[in-house]
Structures are given as structure tokens and as C-alpha cells.
Amino acid sequence: MKTKVKFAGAAPGKAPKAVEYADIAGQGRVPYGKTAPAPMAGNTPKKVKTRGTGAALKGTMHTGY
């Protein structure tokens, strides 16, 4: 037995077309699907400056990635 769903109103309109970007109001468009390497990616250690906990006074450095 088939039943029909009764709905008060008109049929829904067409769905919006898919786009390849996010349109952020007042900020422009950001493309989807584009990747970039992370700024800290890689396995080469670098000498980086320690921040916080009095490090500004000490001027300490450490090896990090």
C-alpha cells in the first residue's frame, strides 16, 4: 500500500549549483580543494626561538621542527 505525504505549500525549487570556492561576505573567495604544505612540515630540524616564561630575558634557542 502506497501512502502519499501531504504537504501544505509548493514543490521545492531547484538546488543551487555547486561552486569551487567559498564566498565569504566582505572578505572575498577562498578556493576549495587546493592544498599547501604546512608551514612547520618537514623533518629538518631548525633553530627556533623559545617564547614565554622569561625567554625574552634569557634569549634562549632550541632545536625544533
Buried (B, 14 or more C-beta within 10 A) or exposed (E): EEEEEEEEEEEEEEEEEEEEEEEEEEEEEEEEEEEEEEEEEEEEEEEEEBEEEEEEEEEEEEEEE
